[in-house]
């Protein structure tokens, strides 16, 4: 499957830590190959439901948890980040912990 994904996309996404061929297939099936579909990274993370949404009332933050979305690509990114938390590399562990903390902020 790896060579078919590479031939289709023209890029080897499996070189990114945490992404295997099945994860890349899931992400590409949901998102597609057209990067112009999203005007910016902020739009993309909002569509995935990975960015925190702040509910502010009276100047106080009441909630900053992420929205609940039914999106297979978002779940694939979350699982890839979670798998990196069990990696032996300190740098990869730090990046994965940062992504998980950003995707799931504490209340």
Contact map, one row per residue, 1 for C-alpha under 8 A:
11111000000000000000100000000000000000000000000000000000000000000000000000000000000000000000000000000000000
11111100000001000000100000000000000000000000000000000000000000000000000000000000000000000000000000000000000
11111110000000000000000000000000000000000000000000000000000000000000000000000000000000000000000000000000000
11111111000000000000000000000000000000000000000000000000000000000000000000000000000000000000000000000000000
11111111110100000000100110000000000000000000000000000000000000000000000000000000000000000000000000000000000
01111111111110000000000000000000000000000000000000000000000000000000000000000000000000000000000000000000000
00111111111000000000000000000000000000000000000000000000000000000000000000000000000000000000000000000000000
00011111110000000000000000000000000000000000000000000000000000000000000000000000000000000000000000000000000
00001111111100000000000000000000100000000000000000000000000000000000000000000000000000000000000000000000000
00001111111100000000000000000000000000000000000000000000000000000000000000000000000000000000000000000000000
00000110111110000000000000000000000000000000000000000000000000000000000000000000000000000000000000000000000
00001100111111100000000000000000000000000000000000000000000000000000000000000000000000000000000000000000000
00000100001111110010000100000000000000000000000000000000000000000000000000000000000000000000000000000000000
01000000000111111111100100000000000000000000000000000000000000000000000000000000000000000000000000000000000
00000000000111111010000000000000000000000000000000000000000000000000000000000000000000000000000000000000000
00000000000011111110000000000000000000000000000000000000000000000000000000000000000000000000000000000000000
00000000000001111110000000000000000000000000000000000000000000000000000000000000000100000001000000000000000
00000000000001011111000000000000000000000000000000000000000000000000000000000001101100000000000000000000000
00000000000011111111101100000000000000000000000000000000000000000000000000000001000000000000000000000000000
00000000000001000111111100000000000000000000000000000000000000000000000000000000000000000000000000000000000
11001000000001000011111110000000000000000000000000000000000000000000000000000000000000000000000000000000000
00000000000000000001111111000000000000000000000000000000000000000000000000000000000000000000000000000000000
00000000000000000011111111100000000000000000000000000000000000000000000000010001000000000000000000000000000
00001000000011000011111111110000000000000000000000000000000000000000000000000000000000000000000000000000000
00001000000000000000111111111000000000000000000000000000000000000000000000000000000000000000000000000000000
00000000000000000000011111111100000000000000000000000000000000000000000110010000000000000000000000000000000
00000000000000000000001111111111000000000000000000000000000000000000000110011000000000000000000000000000000
00000000000000000000000111111111100000000000000000000000000000000000000010000000000000000000000000000000000
00000000000000000000000011111111000000000000000000000000000000000000000000000000000000000000000000000000000
00000000000000000000000001111111000000000000000000000000000000000000001110000000000000000000000000000000000
00000000000000000000000000111111100000000000000000000000000000000000000010000000000000000000000000000000000
00000000000000000000000000111111110000000000000000000000000000000000000000000000000000000000000000000000000
00000000100000000000000000010011111000000000000000000000000000000000000000000000000000000000000000000000000
00000000000000000000000000000001111110000000000000000000000000000000000000000000000000000000000000000000000
00000000000000000000000000000000111111000000000000000000000000000000000000000000000000000000000000000000000
00000000000000000000000000000000011111100000000000000000000000000000000000000000000000000000000000000000000
00000000000000000000000000000000011111100000000000000000000000000000000000000000000000000000000000000000000
00000000000000000000000000000000001111111011000000000000000000000000000000000000000000000000000000000000000
00000000000000000000000000000000000111111011000000000000000000000000000000000000000000000000000000000000000
00000000000000000000000000000000000001111111000000000000000000000000000000000000000000000000000000000000000
00000000000000000000000000000000000001111111100000000000000000000000000000000000000000000000000000000000000
00000000000000000000000000000000000000011111110000000000000000000000000000000000000000000000000000000000000
00000000000000000000000000000000000001111111111000000000000000000000000000000000000000000000000000000000000
00000000000000000000000000000000000001111111111100000000000000000000000000000000000000000000000000000000000
00000000000000000000000000000000000000001111111111100000000000000000000000000000000000000000000000000000000
00000000000000000000000000000000000000000111111111100000000000000000000000000000000000000000000000000000000
00000000000000000000000000000000000000000011111111000000000000000000000000000000000000000000000000000000000
00000000000000000000000000000000000000000001111111100000000000000000101011000000000000000000000000000000000
00000000000000000000000000000000000000000000111111110000000000000111100001000000000000000000000000000000000
00000000000000000000000000000000000000000000111111110000000000000110000001000000000000000000000000000111000
00000000000000000000000000000000000000000000110111111000000000000100000000000000000000000000000000000110000
00000000000000000000000000000000000000000000000011111100000000011110000000000000000000000000000000000111100
00000000000000000000000000000000000000000000000000111110000000111110000000000000000000000000000000000000000
00000000000000000000000000000000000000000000000000011111000011111000000000000000000000000000000000000000000
00000000000000000000000000000000000000000000000000001111100011110000000000000000000000000000000000000000000
00000000000000000000000000000000000000000000000000000111111111100000000000000000000000000000000000000000000
00000000000000000000000000000000000000000000000000000011111111000000000000000000000000000000000000000000000
00000000000000000000000000000000000000000000000000000001111100000000000000000000000000000000000000000000000
00000000000000000000000000000000000000000000000000000001111110000000000000000000000000000000000000000000000
00000000000000000000000000000000000000000000000000000001111111000000000000000000000000000000000000000000000
00000000000000000000000000000000000000000000000000000111101111110000000000000000000000000000000000000000000
00000000000000000000000000000000000000000000000000000111100111110000000000000000000000000000000000000000000
00000000000000000000000000000000000000000000000000001111000011111000000000000000000000000000000000000000001
00000000000000000000000000000000000000000000000000011110000011111100000000000000000000000000000000000000111
00000000000000000000000000000000000000000000000000011100000000111110000000000000000000000000000000000001111
00000000000000000000000000000000000000000000000011111000000000011111000000000000000000000000000000000011100
00000000000000000000000000000000000000000000000011011000000000001111100000000000000000000000000000000000000
00000000000000000000000000000000000000000000000010000000000000000111110000000000000000000000000000000000000
00000000000000000000000000000000000000000000000110000000000000000011111000000000000000000000000000000000000
00000000000000000000000000000000000000000000000000000000000000000001111100000000000000000000000000000000000
00000000000000000000000000000100000000000000000100000000000000000000111111100000000000000000000000000000000
00000000000000000000000001100100000000000000000000000000000000000000011111110000000000000000000000000000000
00000000000000000000000001110110000000000000000100000000000000000000001111111000000000000000000000000000000
00000000000000000000000000000000000000000000000111000000000000000000001111111100000000000000000000000000000
00000000000000000000000000000000000000000000000000000000000000000000001111111110000000000000000000000000000
00000000000000000000001001100000000000000000000000000000000000000000000111111111000000000000000000000000000
00000000000000000000000000100000000000000000000000000000000000000000000011111111100000000000000000000000000
00000000000000000000000000000000000000000000000000000000000000000000000001111111110000000000000000010010000
00000000000000000000000000000000000000000000000000000000000000000000000000111111111000000000000000000000000
00000000000000000110001000000000000000000000000000000000000000000000000000011111111100000000000000000000000
00000000000000000100000000000000000000000000000000000000000000000000000000001111111110000000000110110000000
00000000000000000000000000000000000000000000000000000000000000000000000000000111111111000000000110010000000
00000000000000000100000000000000000000000000000000000000000000000000000000000011111111100000000000000000000
00000000000000001100000000000000000000000000000000000000000000000000000000000001111111100001100100000000000
00000000000000000000000000000000000000000000000000000000000000000000000000000000111111100001110110000000000
00000000000000000000000000000000000000000000000000000000000000000000000000000000011111110000100000000000000
00000000000000000000000000000000000000000000000000000000000000000000000000000000001111111101100000000000000
00000000000000000000000000000000000000000000000000000000000000000000000000000000000001111101100000000000000
00000000000000000000000000000000000000000000000000000000000000000000000000000000000000111111100000000000000
00000000000000000000000000000000000000000000000000000000000000000000000000000000000000111111110000000000000
00000000000000000000000000000000000000000000000000000000000000000000000000000000000000001111111000000000000
00000000000000001000000000000000000000000000000000000000000000000000000000000000000110111111111100000000000
00000000000000000000000000000000000000000000000000000000000000000000000000000000000111111111111110000000000
00000000000000000000000000000000000000000000000000000000000000000000000000000000000010000111111111000000000
00000000000000000000000000000000000000000000000000000000000000000000000000000000000000000011111111100000000
00000000000000000000000000000000000000000000000000000000000000000000000000000000110110000001111111110000000
00000000000000000000000000000000000000000000000000000000000000000000000000000000110010000000111111111000000
00000000000000000000000000000000000000000000000000000000000000000000000000000000000000000000011111111100000
00000000000000000000000000000000000000000000000000000000000000000000000000000000100000000000001111111110000
00000000000000000000000000000000000000000000000000000000000000000000000000000100110000000000000111111111000
00000000000000000000000000000000000000000000000000000000000000000000000000000000000000000000000011111111110
00000000000000000000000000000000000000000000000001110000000000000000000000000000000000000000000001111111100
00000000000000000000000000000000000000000000000001110000000000000100000000000100000000000000000000111111100
00000000000000000000000000000000000000000000000001010000000000001100000000000000000000000000000000011111110
00000000000000000000000000000000000000000000000000010000000000011100000000000000000000000000000000001111111
00000000000000000000000000000000000000000000000000000000000000011000000000000000000000000000000000001001111
00000000000000000000000000000000000000000000000000000000000000111000000000000000000000000000000000000000111
